[in-house]
Amino acid sequence: MLSSYSRETLKKVSTATLTTVLFKRGLRNVFIQGVFLLNRNAPRMVGESYTLRYIPAREDVDQLGAFEGRGHPQREAIEACPPGHVLVMDARRDASAATGGDILMTRLMVRGAAGIVTDGGLRDTPTIEKLDFPVYCAARSAPLNLVRHHAIDAQVPIGCGGVAVYPADVLVGDGEGVVVIPAKLADEVAQEAASQTEFEDWVEAKVKEGRSIFGLYPPNAETKAEFEAWKKGRK
């Protein structure tokens, strides 16, 4: 389970920094491709994944009556996704139909979910983009999900935007996109990303002062010593 310290730390680091920290650990395919943040004013997204998988729809199965009563995997996932988690949908990168709409997104928000990511479409987007809730999708798409998608199961390993997502992996989203952090690495990645962010903020300030990047970024021994002295001087 993600610690409260790591959760708050990850809210303060960029997805760009996280991809670098994960690259150092040999992980290259961690940035979900083809999705964007629907509400640009939404808070930063950090949470464990709750996964939902779709397969292609079939006309004899996917009728409006499928939503009646209990048991539909999409509806069950909306009500089961725990507070603080991110609902992640595998729509096979098919955004020609929606994987949800404003009512379902509002329900997730009210239940305390940390956000949603789908590599498919979403409908009712003019309403969703006004929610104070991070929502990432591949496209605005009015057709209902039954046109193209059949929700089949939840809490299984999925692919979202070309990235493997396992239940309980940690997802971090900002204005650039969404990064997937393996659950077992989340705490150490958060700590290193915070340190790297502090250093890069310092570097950026030096660049604005007119400093050359050579020897600064990446840092040589003199720059490392200068940075450490700067940190001590702040205490």
C-alpha positions as CSV (number, residue, x, y, z in Angstrom):
1,M,0.0,0.0,0.0
2,L,1.3,3.5,-0.9
3,S,2.4,5.4,2.2
4,S,0.9,8.8,2.9
5,Y,4.4,10.3,2.6
6,S,4.9,8.8,-0.8
7,R,1.5,9.9,-1.9
8,E,2.1,13.5,-1.0
9,T,5.6,13.4,-2.4
10,L,4.4,12.1,-5.8
11,K,2.0,14.9,-6.1
12,K,4.9,17.3,-6.2
13,V,7.1,15.7,-8.9
14,S,6.6,15.7,-12.6
15,T,5.9,12.7,-14.8
16,A,9.0,13.7,-16.8
17,T,11.1,13.3,-13.6
18,L,9.5,10.0,-12.8
19,T,10.2,8.5,-16.2
20,T,13.9,9.3,-15.7
21,V,13.9,7.7,-12.2
22,L,12.3,4.6,-13.6
23,F,14.7,4.6,-16.6
24,K,17.5,4.3,-14.1
25,R,15.9,1.1,-12.9
26,G,15.6,-0.4,-16.4
27,L,12.0,0.5,-17.0
28,R,11.5,2.2,-20.3
29,N,7.8,1.8,-21.1
30,V,6.0,3.5,-18.3
31,F,4.3,6.6,-19.9
32,I,0.8,5.9,-21.1
33,Q,0.5,7.0,-24.8
34,G,-2.3,8.8,-26.4
35,V,-4.2,10.2,-23.4
36,F,-4.7,13.7,-22.3
37,L,-6.0,15.5,-19.2
38,L,-9.6,16.5,-19.9
39,N,-9.8,19.1,-17.1
40,R,-6.6,21.2,-17.1
41,N,-7.5,22.7,-13.7
42,A,-7.9,19.3,-12.0
43,P,-5.7,18.4,-9.0
44,R,-2.6,16.2,-9.5
45,M,-3.5,12.5,-9.7
46,V,-1.8,9.9,-7.5
47,G,-3.2,6.6,-6.6
48,E,-3.1,2.8,-6.8
49,S,-4.7,1.3,-9.9
50,Y,-8.0,-0.5,-10.0
51,T,-8.2,-2.1,-13.5
52,L,-11.0,-2.7,-15.9
53,R,-10.7,-4.6,-19.2
54,Y,-12.8,-4.4,-22.3
55,I,-13.0,-6.7,-25.3
56,P,-14.7,-5.8,-28.6
57,A,-18.5,-5.6,-28.4
58,R,-20.8,-8.1,-30.0
59,E,-24.3,-7.2,-31.1
60,D,-26.1,-10.2,-29.6
61,V,-24.6,-9.5,-26.2
62,D,-24.2,-5.8,-25.9
63,Q,-27.7,-4.4,-25.7
64,L,-29.0,-1.6,-23.4
65,G,-30.5,-4.2,-21.1
66,A,-27.0,-5.3,-20.1
67,F,-26.8,-2.3,-17.7
68,E,-30.0,-3.4,-15.8
69,G,-29.6,-4.7,-12.3
70,R,-26.3,-5.8,-10.9
71,G,-23.3,-7.7,-12.4
72,H,-22.2,-5.5,-15.3
73,P,-18.4,-5.2,-14.9
74,Q,-18.2,-1.5,-15.8
75,R,-20.9,-0.6,-13.3
76,E,-19.5,-2.9,-10.6
77,A,-16.0,-1.3,-11.1
78,I,-17.4,2.2,-10.6
79,E,-18.9,1.1,-7.2
80,A,-15.9,-1.1,-6.2
81,C,-12.9,1.2,-7.0
82,P,-11.6,2.1,-3.5
83,P,-11.1,5.7,-2.4
84,G,-7.7,6.9,-3.3
85,H,-7.4,4.6,-6.2
86,V,-7.3,5.3,-10.0
87,L,-9.7,3.5,-12.2
88,V,-7.7,2.4,-15.3
89,M,-9.5,1.1,-18.3
90,D,-8.1,-1.0,-21.1
91,A,-10.1,-0.1,-24.2
92,R,-7.6,-1.5,-26.7
93,R,-6.8,2.1,-27.8
94,D,-10.2,2.3,-29.5
95,A,-11.7,5.7,-28.9
96,S,-14.5,5.4,-31.4
97,A,-16.9,4.9,-28.5
98,A,-17.0,6.0,-24.9
99,T,-15.9,4.0,-21.9
100,G,-17.9,6.1,-19.6
101,G,-19.7,9.4,-19.2
102,D,-20.4,12.3,-16.8
103,I,-22.6,10.3,-14.4
104,L,-20.1,7.6,-13.9
105,M,-17.2,10.0,-13.5
106,T,-19.1,12.0,-11.0
107,R,-19.9,8.9,-9.0
108,L,-16.2,8.0,-8.9
109,M,-15.3,11.5,-7.7
110,V,-18.0,11.5,-5.0
111,R,-16.8,8.1,-3.8
112,G,-13.3,9.5,-3.3
113,A,-11.4,7.9,-6.3
114,A,-8.1,9.6,-7.2
115,G,-8.9,9.8,-10.9
116,I,-9.5,7.8,-14.0
117,V,-7.4,6.8,-17.1
118,T,-8.8,5.2,-20.2
119,D,-7.1,4.7,-23.6
120,G,-10.6,4.8,-25.1
121,G,-13.1,7.7,-25.4
122,L,-15.3,9.4,-22.9
123,R,-18.7,11.0,-23.6
124,D,-20.4,14.1,-21.9
125,T,-17.0,15.7,-21.9
126,P,-18.2,19.3,-21.6
127,T,-19.6,18.3,-18.2
128,I,-16.7,16.1,-17.1
129,E,-14.1,18.8,-17.8
130,K,-15.8,21.0,-15.2
131,L,-15.3,18.5,-12.5
132,D,-12.6,19.0,-9.9
133,F,-11.4,15.5,-10.7
134,P,-8.5,14.3,-12.8
135,V,-9.8,12.5,-15.9
136,Y,-7.5,11.2,-18.7
137,C,-8.8,9.8,-22.0
138,A,-7.8,9.3,-25.6
139,A,-10.6,11.3,-27.2
140,R,-14.0,12.9,-26.8
141,S,-16.4,10.3,-28.1
142,A,-20.2,10.5,-27.9
143,P,-21.3,6.9,-28.8
144,L,-22.0,4.8,-25.8
145,N,-19.6,2.0,-24.9
146,L,-21.9,-0.8,-26.1
147,V,-21.2,0.2,-29.7
148,R,-17.5,-0.9,-29.5
149,H,-16.7,-2.2,-26.0
150,H,-17.7,-5.1,-23.8
151,A,-16.6,-4.8,-20.2
152,I,-15.3,-8.2,-19.3
153,D,-13.4,-8.2,-16.0
154,A,-11.8,-6.1,-13.3
155,Q,-8.6,-6.3,-11.2
156,V,-6.6,-8.2,-13.7
157,P,-3.4,-7.1,-15.5
158,I,-4.2,-4.9,-18.5
159,G,-2.6,-2.7,-21.1
160,C,-3.5,1.0,-21.2
161,G,-2.0,3.1,-23.9
162,G,0.6,0.5,-24.6
163,V,1.7,0.2,-21.0
164,A,1.3,-2.8,-18.7
165,V,-0.8,-2.0,-15.6
166,Y,-1.2,-4.4,-12.8
167,P,-3.6,-4.0,-9.9
168,A,-2.1,-1.8,-7.2
169,D,0.5,-0.2,-9.4
170,V,0.8,3.5,-8.7
171,L,-0.4,6.0,-11.3
172,V,0.8,9.6,-11.3
173,G,-0.8,12.1,-13.6
174,D,0.0,15.7,-14.4
175,G,-0.6,18.1,-17.3
176,E,1.8,16.1,-19.4
177,G,0.3,12.7,-19.0
178,V,0.3,9.6,-16.8
179,V,3.2,7.4,-15.5
180,V,2.8,3.9,-14.2
181,I,5.1,2.9,-11.2
182,P,5.3,-0.8,-10.2
183,A,3.8,-1.0,-6.7
184,K,7.0,-2.5,-5.2
185,L,9.1,0.5,-6.3
186,A,6.7,3.3,-5.5
187,D,8.2,4.4,-2.2
188,E,11.8,4.4,-3.3
189,V,10.9,6.1,-6.6
190,A,9.0,8.8,-4.8
191,Q,12.0,9.5,-2.5
192,E,14.5,9.7,-5.4
193,A,12.1,11.8,-7.6
194,A,11.8,14.4,-4.8
195,S,15.6,14.7,-4.5
196,Q,15.9,14.9,-8.3
197,T,13.2,17.6,-8.4
198,E,15.0,19.7,-5.8
199,F,18.3,19.5,-7.8
200,E,16.6,20.3,-11.2
201,D,14.8,23.3,-9.7
202,W,18.2,24.5,-8.5
203,V,19.7,23.9,-12.0
204,E,16.9,25.7,-13.7
205,A,17.5,28.7,-11.4
206,K,21.2,28.6,-12.4
207,V,20.4,28.5,-16.1
208,K,18.1,31.5,-15.7
209,E,21.1,33.3,-14.3
210,G,23.0,32.6,-17.5
211,R,24.9,29.5,-16.5
212,S,26.0,27.0,-19.2
213,I,24.6,23.5,-19.0
214,F,28.1,22.0,-19.4
215,G,29.2,20.6,-16.1
216,L,25.9,21.7,-14.6
217,Y,23.5,19.2,-16.2
218,P,24.5,16.5,-15.8
219,P,26.6,17.8,-12.8
220,N,30.3,17.4,-12.5
221,A,32.1,17.1,-9.1
222,E,32.2,20.8,-8.6
223,T,28.6,21.3,-9.3
224,K,27.6,18.5,-6.9
225,A,29.6,20.1,-4.2
226,E,28.1,23.5,-4.9
227,F,24.6,22.0,-4.7
228,E,25.3,20.3,-1.5
229,A,26.6,23.5,0.0
230,W,23.5,25.3,-1.2
231,K,21.3,22.7,0.5
232,K,23.2,23.0,3.8
233,G,22.9,26.8,3.7
234,R,19.1,26.5,3.5
235,K,18.9,24.5,6.8
